[in-house]
Amino acid sequence: MFALLIIVIDFLFRILEAVLVIRVIISWLPISGNNQFVNLLYRVTEPILVPIRKILNKTPLGHNVMFDLSPIFAFLALGILRNILYSILSNIVVK
């Protein structure tokens, strides 16, 4: 049961990471904002990226920078969150 839960969590995090990568690539391409796929990507990723952007805008890293650095920090945050969840789950199973 524990192994299945870890696989599901890992799968969900990998999907989020893939969606973020696709979002970054699409942001470099001249694709219309009216595209349903692009709208779906933005709806999935904006709740993750907006809070990070707000924090970054208050720092020198995000103020007057040409590139959106929030996806990089989102990847870091997702990795940290994944490790925290693994630690919590492993402590629950051990007890």
N, C-alpha and C positions, 0 to 999 in steps of 0.2 A: 504494500500500500504506500509506504514511504517513498519507494523508488518511483512509483507512478506519479505521485505528487511532485516530486523533483523534476521529472520529465515534463510534466504539464507546465510547471512554472518556467522551466528553461525554454520551452517552446514559445510561451507567451512573450517572454523577454526577447527572444530572437525575432519574433514577428515585429515587435515594437522597434527593435534596432533596424530591421530591414525597411520598415515604413519610414523611419527617419532618414536612412540612406537614400531611399527613392525620393523623399521630399527634398533633400539637399540637391540631388541631381536635377530634379524637375525645376528647382528654383533657378538653375543656370540656363535652362532652355526657354525659348520663346513660345510657351504654351499658354493658351487662353485660360483665364480664370473661370470661364464658364464651363469648362470641362468637368464632368461629373466625377471622374477619377481624381482629378486635382482637388476638387472640393472635398471629397472623402478623405484624402491625405491630410488636408489642412484641418478638417474637423477632428481627426485622430491625433494629430501632432501638436496642434496649437495649445491644448490644455497642458502639455508637457513643456513646451517652449516659452510660452508667455511668462510664467513666473520666473524662469531663468533669465529671460531678457530683462525683466524689471529689476532683478538683482544686479545683472551685469551693467545696466545703464547707470547705476549708482557708483560704479567703479571706473577706473581708468581703462579697464579692459573693454568696456562696452560703450564708452562715451566717445563719439566722433570716430568710430571705426568703420571702415568700408565693408567689412565682412561680418556676417551674423555668426557669432561664436557660440550661440546658444545650443546648436546641435552637438558640439563637442562636449560641452558641459552636461548635456542631456545623456550622452553615452556614458560619461563618468558616473553620473547620478544613478543611471539604470544598473550599472555594474556594481556600485556600492549597495544599492537596494537589493539586488539579487543575492549578494553575499550575506547581507543581514538576514534575509528570509531563509537562506540555507542554514545559517547558524541557529536561528530560532527553531526551525524544524528539526534540526539534528539534536538540539537540546531537549525538545519535546519527546522525540523517539527514544533517546537514551534514558530518560527518567521513566 
